[in-house]
Amino acid sequence: MSRSKVNWTQLLTLLLALAVLTVIVLSRRNEVQQTISRQTADVDMILPPHVADTVEKQVYADLPDIDITSWEYLLCNPAHNIGQYAPEVVQIESSTSYIDTRALEPFLNLLQGARAAGFSPHVYVGYRSYIMQSSQYNSVVADFESQGYSTLDAEKAAAEVSAAPGTSEHQTGLGLDLLDRYAESLSNYEMDENFLAWLDEHCTEYGFIKRYPENKISITGRYEPWHIRYVGTAAAEFMKLHDLCLEEFVNLY
């Protein structure tokens, strides 16, 4: 009888120890995820991927007569991987950022317009190559694996904080993170609301759109008020008029 009691005591002690260990592991895993999110937030602030493969198709009488297969309408997101696409890029003024050569002049005009309005625009991130995105993404995957995640789980977790190679808008050379002033990191960075309002009002005049507006998260999977994308004036003005994101616009053709 005494030995039976001892065995039950040992079993209960073991179960309690396992429960405590489980809590510690889960807590640590959550801390790691939060840390990685903070470390990569200044590169790609991505919500859990849920990009819509298809969106509702409507008919518009004023739909621009364009070739949707042209370079400026290239769609890049988790549902549309562009592989190792590599446009010809050029340096933006004296910065360390680059842009597709075909979109340089419109962007320089946008910068001039912002400066004339009293702002000091700074390109935080411009073109990022497939190789650069691969390196960034693989680094995040490795961080998760080092904490005990399986490769599959690490890749899934990494996809929530860093775009997989071939799915980053920056690889098109047409998407840029434009801030109202210089910043080393977007962590705790607060955009000037006046600058955001100026971008909302005027970026389409130069052929750019706000790529990830707050009211389109259900389609794009992201909200990045600083990220603009070149699509040309005809498409940009149409999209603004009808409150469409790029996924919705491309789906019209």
CYANA upper distance limits for C-alpha pairs under 8 A (distance plus 0.5 A):
  1 MET  CA      5 LYS  CA      7.01
  2 SER  CA      6 VAL  CA      6.93
  3 ARG  CA      7 ASN  CA      6.80
  4 SER  CA      8 TRP  CA      6.89
  5 LYS  CA      9 THR  CA      6.72
  6 VAL  CA     10 GLN  CA      6.70
  7 ASN  CA     11 LEU  CA      6.64
  8 TRP  CA     12 LEU  CA      6.63
  9 THR  CA     13 THR  CA      6.61
 10 GLN  CA     14 LEU  CA      6.63
 11 LEU  CA     15 LEU  CA      6.70
 12 LEU  CA     16 LEU  CA      6.62
 13 THR  CA     17 ALA  CA      6.68
 14 LEU  CA     18 LEU  CA      6.71
 15 LEU  CA     19 ALA  CA      6.67
 16 LEU  CA     20 VAL  CA      6.77
 17 ALA  CA     21 LEU  CA      6.63
 18 LEU  CA     22 THR  CA      6.57
 19 ALA  CA     23 VAL  CA      6.87
 20 VAL  CA     24 ILE  CA      6.82
 21 LEU  CA     25 VAL  CA      6.68
 22 THR  CA     26 LEU  CA      6.63
 23 VAL  CA     27 SER  CA      6.50
 24 ILE  CA     28 ARG  CA      6.56
 25 VAL  CA     29 ARG  CA      6.59
 26 LEU  CA     30 ASN  CA      6.73
 27 SER  CA     31 GLU  CA      6.83
 28 ARG  CA     32 VAL  CA      6.76
 29 ARG  CA     33 GLN  CA      6.78
 29 ARG  CA    147 GLN  CA      7.76
 30 ASN  CA     34 GLN  CA      6.73
 31 GLU  CA     35 THR  CA      6.59
 32 VAL  CA     36 ILE  CA      6.62
 32 VAL  CA    144 PHE  CA      8.13
 32 VAL  CA    147 GLN  CA      8.28
 33 GLN  CA     37 SER  CA      6.55
 33 GLN  CA    144 PHE  CA      8.37
 33 GLN  CA    157 ALA  CA      8.41
 34 GLN  CA     38 ARG  CA      6.72
 35 THR  CA     39 GLN  CA      6.70
 36 ILE  CA     40 THR  CA      6.65
 36 ILE  CA    140 VAL  CA      7.67
 36 ILE  CA    143 ASP  CA      8.35
 36 ILE  CA    161 VAL  CA      8.08
 37 SER  CA     41 ALA  CA      6.16
 37 SER  CA    161 VAL  CA      6.18
 38 ARG  CA     42 ASP  CA      8.26
 38 ARG  CA    187 SER  CA      7.40
 40 THR  CA     44 ASP  CA      7.00
 40 THR  CA     45 MET  CA      7.85
 40 THR  CA    161 VAL  CA      6.88
 40 THR  CA    162 SER  CA      7.28
 41 ALA  CA     45 MET  CA      5.40
 41 ALA  CA     46 ILE  CA      8.48
 41 ALA  CA    161 VAL  CA      7.50
 41 ALA  CA    186 LEU  CA      7.41
 41 ALA  CA    187 SER  CA      7.17
 42 ASP  CA    185 SER  CA      6.22
 42 ASP  CA    186 LEU  CA      5.11
 42 ASP  CA    187 SER  CA      6.71
 43 VAL  CA    125 VAL  CA      8.21
 43 VAL  CA    162 SER  CA      7.97
 44 ASP  CA    161 VAL  CA      7.08
 44 ASP  CA    162 SER  CA      6.07
 44 ASP  CA    163 ALA  CA      7.27
 45 MET  CA    161 VAL  CA      6.72
 45 MET  CA    162 SER  CA      7.84
 45 MET  CA    222 ARG  CA      7.56
 45 MET  CA    223 TYR  CA      8.18
 45 MET  CA    224 GLU  CA      7.72
 46 ILE  CA    159 ALA  CA      8.49
 46 ILE  CA    160 GLU  CA      6.23
 46 ILE  CA    161 VAL  CA      5.78
 46 ILE  CA    162 SER  CA      7.14
 46 ILE  CA    163 ALA  CA      8.00
 46 ILE  CA    221 GLY  CA      7.36
 46 ILE  CA    222 ARG  CA      5.95
 46 ILE  CA    223 TYR  CA      8.30
 47 LEU  CA    160 GLU  CA      6.38
 47 LEU  CA    161 VAL  CA      7.75
 47 LEU  CA    221 GLY  CA      6.15
 47 LEU  CA    222 ARG  CA      6.08
 48 PRO  CA    159 ALA  CA      8.09
 48 PRO  CA    160 GLU  CA      5.46
 48 PRO  CA    221 GLY  CA      7.36
 49 PRO  CA     78 PRO  CA      7.76
 49 PRO  CA    159 ALA  CA      7.87
 49 PRO  CA    160 GLU  CA      7.06
 49 PRO  CA    221 GLY  CA      6.18
 50 HIS  CA    218 SER  CA      7.71
 50 HIS  CA    219 ILE  CA      7.71
 50 HIS  CA    220 THR  CA      8.00
 50 HIS  CA    221 GLY  CA      6.11
 51 VAL  CA     77 ASN  CA      8.02
 51 VAL  CA     78 PRO  CA      7.26
 51 VAL  CA     79 ALA  CA      7.10
 51 VAL  CA    218 SER  CA      7.59
 51 VAL  CA    219 ILE  CA      5.60
 51 VAL  CA    220 THR  CA      5.62
 51 VAL  CA    221 GLY  CA      5.88
 52 ALA  CA     79 ALA  CA      8.11
 52 ALA  CA    218 SER  CA      8.05
 52 ALA  CA    219 ILE  CA      5.61
 52 ALA  CA    220 THR  CA      7.65
 53 ASP  CA     79 ALA  CA      6.66
 54 THR  CA    251 ASN  CA      7.88
 55 VAL  CA    219 ILE  CA      8.28
 55 VAL  CA    247 GLU  CA      7.98
 55 VAL  CA    248 GLU  CA      6.61
 55 VAL  CA    251 ASN  CA      7.42
 56 GLU  CA    248 GLU  CA      8.02
 57 LYS  CA    248 GLU  CA      8.11
 57 LYS  CA    251 ASN  CA      6.98
 57 LYS  CA    252 LEU  CA      6.38
 58 GLN  CA    252 LEU  CA      7.29
 59 VAL  CA    252 LEU  CA      8.01
 62 ASP  CA    238 PHE  CA      8.44
 63 LEU  CA    238 PHE  CA      7.84
 64 PRO  CA    234 ALA  CA      7.05
 64 PRO  CA    235 ALA  CA      7.20
 64 PRO  CA    238 PHE  CA      7.93
 68 ILE  CA     73 TYR  CA      6.56
 68 ILE  CA    250 VAL  CA      7.41
 68 ILE  CA    253 TYR  CA      7.32
 69 THR  CA     73 TYR  CA      7.20
 69 THR  CA     74 LEU  CA      7.65
 70 SER  CA     74 LEU  CA      7.62
 72 GLU  CA    174 LEU  CA      7.98
 72 GLU  CA    230 TYR  CA      7.16
 72 GLU  CA    231 VAL  CA      5.46
 72 GLU  CA    232 GLY  CA      7.47
 73 TYR  CA    231 VAL  CA      6.35
 73 TYR  CA    250 VAL  CA      7.90
 74 LEU  CA    172 THR  CA      7.86
 75 LEU  CA     80 HIS  CA      7.12
 75 LEU  CA    246 LEU  CA      7.88
 75 LEU  CA    247 GLU  CA      7.74
 75 LEU  CA    250 VAL  CA      8.23
 76 CYS  CA     80 HIS  CA      5.75
 76 CYS  CA     81 ASN  CA      6.51
 76 CYS  CA     82 ILE  CA      6.73
 76 CYS  CA    166 GLY  CA      8.06
 76 CYS  CA    167 THR  CA      5.97
 76 CYS  CA    168 SER  CA      6.99
 76 CYS  CA    169 GLU  CA      6.12
 76 CYS  CA    172 THR  CA      8.01
 77 ASN  CA     81 ASN  CA      6.79
 77 ASN  CA    167 THR  CA      5.16
 77 ASN  CA    168 SER  CA      6.84
 77 ASN  CA    169 GLU  CA      7.31
 77 ASN  CA    220 THR  CA      8.30
 78 PRO  CA    163 ALA  CA      8.14
 78 PRO  CA    164 ALA  CA      8.08
 78 PRO  CA    167 THR  CA      5.72
 79 ALA  CA    167 THR  CA      8.37
 80 HIS  CA    167 THR  CA      7.26
 81 ASN  CA    165 PRO  CA      8.49
 81 ASN  CA    166 GLY  CA      5.43
 81 ASN  CA    167 THR  CA      5.45
 82 ILE  CA    166 GLY  CA      5.50
 82 ILE  CA    167 THR  CA      7.04
 83 GLY  CA    130 TYR  CA      8.19
 83 GLY  CA    165 PRO  CA      7.90
 83 GLY  CA    166 GLY  CA      5.15
 83 GLY  CA    167 THR  CA      8.38
 84 GLN  CA    130 TYR  CA      6.12
 84 GLN  CA    166 GLY  CA      6.83
 85 TYR  CA    130 TYR  CA      7.91
 85 TYR  CA    166 GLY  CA      8.16
 85 TYR  CA    171 GLN  CA      7.89
 85 TYR  CA    172 THR  CA      7.86
 86 ALA  CA    129 SER  CA      7.40
 86 ALA  CA    130 TYR  CA      8.11
 86 ALA  CA    171 GLN  CA      7.72
 86 ALA  CA    172 THR  CA      7.78
 87 PRO  CA    100 ASP  CA      6.66
 87 PRO  CA    172 THR  CA      7.35
 87 PRO  CA    173 GLY  CA      7.07
 88 GLU  CA    100 ASP  CA      6.25
 88 GLU  CA    101 THR  CA      6.61
 89 VAL  CA     98 TYR  CA      6.47
 89 VAL  CA     99 ILE  CA      5.61
 89 VAL  CA    100 ASP  CA      4.76
 89 VAL  CA    101 THR  CA      5.50
 89 VAL  CA    127 TYR  CA      8.19
 89 VAL  CA    173 GLY  CA      7.35
 90 VAL  CA     98 TYR  CA      5.77
 90 VAL  CA     99 ILE  CA      6.08
 90 VAL  CA    100 ASP  CA      6.83
 90 VAL  CA    101 THR  CA      5.88
 90 VAL  CA    104 LEU  CA      8.06
 91 GLN  CA     95 SER  CA      7.49
 91 GLN  CA     96 THR  CA      7.44
 91 GLN  CA     97 SER  CA      6.46
 91 GLN  CA     98 TYR  CA      4.89
 91 GLN  CA     99 ILE  CA      7.09
 92 ILE  CA     96 THR  CA      7.86
 92 ILE  CA     97 SER  CA      6.34
 92 ILE  CA     98 TYR  CA      5.92
 92 ILE  CA     99 ILE  CA      7.22
 92 ILE  CA    104 LEU  CA      7.86
 92 ILE  CA    108 LEU  CA      8.47
 95 SER  CA    123 VAL  CA      8.28
 97 SER  CA    123 VAL  CA      7.31
 97 SER  CA    124 TYR  CA      8.15
 97 SER  CA    125 VAL  CA      6.83
 97 SER  CA    126 GLY  CA      5.61
 97 SER  CA    127 TYR  CA      7.19
 98 TYR  CA    126 GLY  CA      5.90
 98 TYR  CA    127 TYR  CA      5.70
 98 TYR  CA    173 GLY  CA      7.85
 99 ILE  CA    103 ALA  CA      7.34
 99 ILE  CA    104 LEU  CA      6.82
 99 ILE  CA    126 GLY  CA      6.58
 99 ILE  CA    127 TYR  CA      6.00
 99 ILE  CA    173 GLY  CA      5.39
 99 ILE  CA    174 LEU  CA      6.75
 99 ILE  CA    175 GLY  CA      8.49
100 ASP  CA    104 LEU  CA      7.00
100 ASP  CA    127 TYR  CA      8.15
100 ASP  CA    172 THR  CA      8.15
100 ASP  CA    173 GLY  CA      5.19
100 ASP  CA    174 LEU  CA      6.51
103 ALA  CA    107 PHE  CA      6.77
103 ALA  CA    174 LEU  CA      7.41
103 ALA  CA    230 TYR  CA      7.30
104 LEU  CA    108 LEU  CA      6.62
105 GLU  CA    109 ASN  CA      6.73
106 PRO  CA    110 LEU  CA      6.80
106 PRO  CA    206 TYR  CA      6.06
106 PRO  CA    207 GLY  CA      7.44
107 PHE  CA    111 LEU  CA      6.75
107 PHE  CA    206 TYR  CA      7.56
108 LEU  CA    112 GLN  CA      6.70
109 ASN  CA    113 GLY  CA      6.68
109 ASN  CA    206 TYR  CA      7.50
110 LEU  CA    114 ALA  CA      6.71
110 LEU  CA    203 CYS  CA      7.42
110 LEU  CA    206 TYR  CA      6.46
111 LEU  CA    115 ARG  CA      6.70
111 LEU  CA    121 PRO  CA      7.10
112 GLN  CA    116 ALA  CA      6.61
113 GLY  CA    117 ALA  CA      6.82
114 ALA  CA    118 GLY  CA      7.15
114 ALA  CA    119 PHE  CA      6.06
114 ALA  CA    120 SER  CA      7.75
114 ALA  CA    121 PRO  CA      7.27
114 ALA  CA    198 TRP  CA      8.31
115 ARG  CA    119 PHE  CA      5.34
115 ARG  CA    120 SER  CA      6.30
115 ARG  CA    121 PRO  CA      7.54
119 PHE  CA    180 ASP  CA      6.80
119 PHE  CA    181 ARG  CA      8.14
119 PHE  CA    195 PHE  CA      7.64
120 SER  CA    180 ASP  CA      6.22
120 SER  CA    181 ARG  CA      5.80
120 SER  CA    182 TYR  CA      8.48
121 PRO  CA    178 LEU  CA      7.11
121 PRO  CA    179 LEU  CA      6.16
121 PRO  CA    180 ASP  CA      5.07
121 PRO  CA    181 ARG  CA      5.80
121 PRO  CA    182 TYR  CA      8.02
122 HIS  CA    178 LEU  CA      6.27
122 HIS  CA    179 LEU  CA      5.64
122 HIS  CA    180 ASP  CA      6.64
122 HIS  CA    181 ARG  CA      5.76
122 HIS  CA    182 TYR  CA      5.88
122 HIS  CA    183 ALA  CA      8.48
123 VAL  CA    176 LEU  CA      7.38
123 VAL  CA    177 ASP  CA      6.47
123 VAL  CA    178 LEU  CA      5.24
123 VAL  CA    179 LEU  CA      6.82
123 VAL  CA    182 TYR  CA      8.49
124 TYR  CA    176 LEU  CA      8.01
124 TYR  CA    177 ASP  CA      5.86
124 TYR  CA    178 LEU  CA      6.41
124 TYR  CA    179 LEU  CA      7.05
124 TYR  CA    182 TYR  CA      8.11
124 TYR  CA    183 ALA  CA      7.80
125 VAL  CA    170 HIS  CA      8.30
125 VAL  CA    176 LEU  CA      6.20
125 VAL  CA    177 ASP  CA      5.61
125 VAL  CA    178 LEU  CA      7.97
126 GLY  CA    170 HIS  CA      6.68
126 GLY  CA    173 GLY  CA      7.34
126 GLY  CA    174 LEU  CA      8.38
126 GLY  CA    175 GLY  CA      6.96
126 GLY  CA    176 LEU  CA      5.05
126 GLY  CA    177 ASP  CA      7.00
127 TYR  CA    170 HIS  CA      5.47
127 TYR  CA    171 GLN  CA      6.17
127 TYR  CA    172 THR  CA      7.50
127 TYR  CA    173 GLY  CA      5.06
127 TYR  CA    174 LEU  CA      7.80
127 TYR  CA    175 GLY  CA      7.64
127 TYR  CA    176 LEU  CA      7.70
128 ARG  CA    132 MET  CA      6.62
128 ARG  CA    133 GLN  CA      7.07
128 ARG  CA    170 HIS  CA      5.76
128 ARG  CA    171 GLN  CA      5.47
128 ARG  CA    173 GLY  CA      7.75
129 SER  CA    133 GLN  CA      6.71
129 SER  CA    170 HIS  CA      8.22
129 SER  CA    171 GLN  CA      5.78
130 TYR  CA    134 SER  CA      6.53
130 TYR  CA    165 PRO  CA      6.34
130 TYR  CA    166 GLY  CA      6.69
130 TYR  CA    171 GLN  CA      6.89
131 ILE  CA    135 SER  CA      6.71
131 ILE  CA    165 PRO  CA      8.24
132 MET  CA    136 GLN  CA      6.78
133 GLN  CA    137 TYR  CA      6.52
133 GLN  CA    163 ALA  CA      8.03
133 GLN  CA    164 ALA  CA      7.64
133 GLN  CA    165 PRO  CA      5.87
133 GLN  CA    166 GLY  CA      8.33
133 GLN  CA    168 SER  CA      8.02
134 SER  CA    138 ASN  CA      6.37
134 SER  CA    164 ALA  CA      7.48
134 SER  CA    165 PRO  CA      5.52
135 SER  CA    139 SER  CA      6.57
136 GLN  CA    140 VAL  CA      7.05
136 GLN  CA    162 SER  CA      8.07
137 TYR  CA    141 VAL  CA      6.83
137 TYR  CA    158 ALA  CA      7.41
137 TYR  CA    159 ALA  CA      8.44
137 TYR  CA    162 SER  CA      6.36
137 TYR  CA    163 ALA  CA      7.23
137 TYR  CA    164 ALA  CA      6.47
137 TYR  CA    165 PRO  CA      7.60
138 ASN  CA    142 ALA  CA      6.56
139 SER  CA    143 ASP  CA      6.78
140 VAL  CA    144 PHE  CA      7.01
140 VAL  CA    158 ALA  CA      6.22
140 VAL  CA    162 SER  CA      8.00
141 VAL  CA    145 GLU  CA      6.73
141 VAL  CA    151 THR  CA      8.10
141 VAL  CA    154 ALA  CA      5.71
141 VAL  CA    155 GLU  CA      6.04
141 VAL  CA    157 ALA  CA      8.16
141 VAL  CA    158 ALA  CA      5.96
142 ALA  CA    146 SER  CA      6.58
142 ALA  CA    154 ALA  CA      8.03
143 ASP  CA    147 GLN  CA      7.30
144 PHE  CA    148 GLY  CA      7.43
144 PHE  CA    149 TYR  CA      6.24
144 PHE  CA    154 ALA  CA      5.71
144 PHE  CA    157 ALA  CA      8.06
144 PHE  CA    158 ALA  CA      8.02
145 GLU  CA    149 TYR  CA      5.11
145 GLU  CA    150 SER  CA      6.67
145 GLU  CA    151 THR  CA      6.87
145 GLU  CA    154 ALA  CA      6.27
149 TYR  CA    153 ASP  CA      6.31
149 TYR  CA    154 ALA  CA      5.92
150 SER  CA    154 ALA  CA      6.40
151 THR  CA    155 GLU  CA      6.62
152 LEU  CA    156 LYS  CA      6.83
153 ASP  CA    157 ALA  CA      6.61
154 ALA  CA    158 ALA  CA      6.46
155 GLU  CA    159 ALA  CA      6.64
156 LYS  CA    160 GLU  CA      7.48
157 ALA  CA    161 VAL  CA      7.89
158 ALA  CA    162 SER  CA      6.37
158 ALA  CA    163 ALA  CA      8.48
159 ALA  CA    163 ALA  CA      6.27
159 ALA  CA    164 ALA  CA      6.76
163 ALA  CA    167 THR  CA      6.43
163 ALA  CA    168 SER  CA      5.96
164 ALA  CA    168 SER  CA      7.45
166 GLY  CA    171 GLN  CA      7.69
167 THR  CA    171 GLN  CA      8.30
168 SER  CA    172 THR  CA      8.29
169 GLU  CA    173 GLY  CA      8.25
169 GLU  CA    174 LEU  CA      8.07
169 GLU  CA    175 GLY  CA      6.26
170 HIS  CA    174 LEU  CA      7.28
170 HIS  CA    175 GLY  CA      5.57
170 HIS  CA    176 LEU  CA      7.10
171 GLN  CA    175 GLY  CA      8.36
174 LEU  CA    229 ARG  CA      5.98
174 LEU  CA    230 TYR  CA      5.80
174 LEU  CA    231 VAL  CA      8.48
175 GLY  CA    227 HIS  CA      7.29
175 GLY  CA    228 ILE  CA      6.20
175 GLY  CA    229 ARG  CA      4.80
175 GLY  CA    230 TYR  CA      7.12
176 LEU  CA    227 HIS  CA      6.04
176 LEU  CA    228 ILE  CA      6.00
176 LEU  CA    229 ARG  CA      6.92
177 ASP  CA    226 TRP  CA      5.83
177 ASP  CA    227 HIS  CA      4.86
177 ASP  CA    228 ILE  CA      6.95
178 LEU  CA    226 TRP  CA      5.80
178 LEU  CA    227 HIS  CA      6.66
178 LEU  CA    228 ILE  CA      7.58
179 LEU  CA    183 ALA  CA      8.37
179 LEU  CA    191 MET  CA      7.51
179 LEU  CA    226 TRP  CA      6.59
180 ASP  CA    191 MET  CA      7.14
180 ASP  CA    192 ASP  CA      7.03
180 ASP  CA    195 PHE  CA      6.64
183 ALA  CA    189 TYR  CA      8.32
185 SER  CA    189 TYR  CA      7.68
191 MET  CA    195 PHE  CA      7.95
191 MET  CA    196 LEU  CA      7.77
192 ASP  CA    196 LEU  CA      7.01
193 GLU  CA    197 ALA  CA      6.60
194 ASN  CA    198 TRP  CA      6.66
195 PHE  CA    199 LEU  CA      6.71
196 LEU  CA    200 ASP  CA      6.67
196 LEU  CA    225 PRO  CA      7.66
196 LEU  CA    226 TRP  CA      7.95
197 ALA  CA    201 GLU  CA      6.69
198 TRP  CA    202 HIS  CA      6.41
198 TRP  CA    203 CYS  CA      8.27
199 LEU  CA    203 CYS  CA      5.58
199 LEU  CA    210 LYS  CA      8.39
200 ASP  CA    204 THR  CA      8.45
200 ASP  CA    210 LYS  CA      7.62
202 HIS  CA    206 TYR  CA      7.92
203 CYS  CA    207 GLY  CA      7.14
203 CYS  CA    208 PHE  CA      5.62
203 CYS  CA    209 ILE  CA      6.69
203 CYS  CA    210 LYS  CA      8.31
204 THR  CA    208 PHE  CA      5.32
204 THR  CA    209 ILE  CA      6.24
204 THR  CA    233 THR  CA      6.61
204 THR  CA    236 ALA  CA      5.63
204 THR  CA    237 GLU  CA      6.11
204 THR  CA    240 LYS  CA      7.93
205 GLU  CA    233 THR  CA      6.75
205 GLU  CA    236 ALA  CA      8.39
205 GLU  CA    237 GLU  CA      7.87
206 TYR  CA    232 GLY  CA      7.89
206 TYR  CA    233 THR  CA      6.70
207 GLY  CA    230 TYR  CA      6.19
207 GLY  CA    231 VAL  CA      6.23
207 GLY  CA    232 GLY  CA      4.49
207 GLY  CA    233 THR  CA      4.32
207 GLY  CA    234 ALA  CA      7.85
207 GLY  CA    235 ALA  CA      8.05
207 GLY  CA    236 ALA  CA      6.00
207 GLY  CA    237 GLU  CA      8.17
208 PHE  CA    228 ILE  CA      6.69
208 PHE  CA    229 ARG  CA      5.71
208 PHE  CA    230 TYR  CA      4.81
208 PHE  CA    231 VAL  CA      6.38
208 PHE  CA    232 GLY  CA      7.06
208 PHE  CA    233 THR  CA      7.61
208 PHE  CA    236 ALA  CA      6.41
209 ILE  CA    228 ILE  CA      5.98
209 ILE  CA    229 ARG  CA      5.85
209 ILE  CA    230 TYR  CA      7.03
209 ILE  CA    231 VAL  CA      7.74
209 ILE  CA    236 ALA  CA      6.21
209 ILE  CA    239 MET  CA      8.43
209 ILE  CA    240 LYS  CA      8.13
210 LYS  CA    225 PRO  CA      7.36
210 LYS  CA    226 TRP  CA      8.12
210 LYS  CA    227 HIS  CA      6.66
210 LYS  CA    228 ILE  CA      5.17
210 LYS  CA    229 ARG  CA      7.02
211 ARG  CA    224 GLU  CA      8.15
211 ARG  CA    227 HIS  CA      6.50
211 ARG  CA    228 ILE  CA      5.82
211 ARG  CA    229 ARG  CA      6.24
211 ARG  CA    245 CYS  CA      7.18
211 ARG  CA    246 LEU  CA      7.52
212 TYR  CA    216 LYS  CA      7.31
212 TYR  CA    217 ILE  CA      7.67
212 TYR  CA    220 THR  CA      7.15
212 TYR  CA    222 ARG  CA      6.38
212 TYR  CA    223 TYR  CA      5.53
212 TYR  CA    224 GLU  CA      5.74
212 TYR  CA    225 PRO  CA      7.08
212 TYR  CA    227 HIS  CA      7.30
212 TYR  CA    228 ILE  CA      8.49
212 TYR  CA    245 CYS  CA      7.99
213 PRO  CA    217 ILE  CA      7.55
213 PRO  CA    222 ARG  CA      8.35
213 PRO  CA    223 TYR  CA      6.11
213 PRO  CA    224 GLU  CA      7.07
213 PRO  CA    225 PRO  CA      6.68
213 PRO  CA    245 CYS  CA      8.35
214 GLU  CA    222 ARG  CA      8.19
214 GLU  CA    223 TYR  CA      5.63
214 GLU  CA    224 GLU  CA      8.09
214 GLU  CA    225 PRO  CA      8.13
216 LYS  CA    220 THR  CA      6.65
216 LYS  CA    221 GLY  CA      8.30
216 LYS  CA    222 ARG  CA      8.42
216 LYS  CA    223 TYR  CA      8.36
216 LYS  CA    245 CYS  CA      7.37
217 ILE  CA    221 GLY  CA      5.26
217 ILE  CA    222 ARG  CA      5.70
217 ILE  CA    223 TYR  CA      6.59
219 ILE  CA    247 GLU  CA      8.00
220 THR  CA    247 GLU  CA      8.01
231 VAL  CA    235 ALA  CA      6.60
231 VAL  CA    236 ALA  CA      6.58
232 GLY  CA    236 ALA  CA      6.51
233 THR  CA    237 GLU  CA      6.36
234 ALA  CA    238 PHE  CA      6.78
235 ALA  CA    239 MET  CA      6.52
236 ALA  CA    240 LYS  CA      6.67
237 GLU  CA    241 LEU  CA      6.57
238 PHE  CA    242 HIS  CA      6.76
239 MET  CA    243 ASP  CA      6.08
239 MET  CA    244 LEU  CA      5.29
239 MET  CA    245 CYS  CA      7.22
239 MET  CA    246 LEU  CA      8.31
239 MET  CA    249 PHE  CA      7.38
240 LYS  CA    244 LEU  CA      7.02
244 LEU  CA    248 GLU  CA      6.29
244 LEU  CA    249 PHE  CA      6.70
245 CYS  CA    249 PHE  CA      6.78
246 LEU  CA    250 VAL  CA      6.57
247 GLU  CA    251 ASN  CA      6.74
248 GLU  CA    252 LEU  CA      7.25
249 PHE  CA    253 TYR  CA      8.25
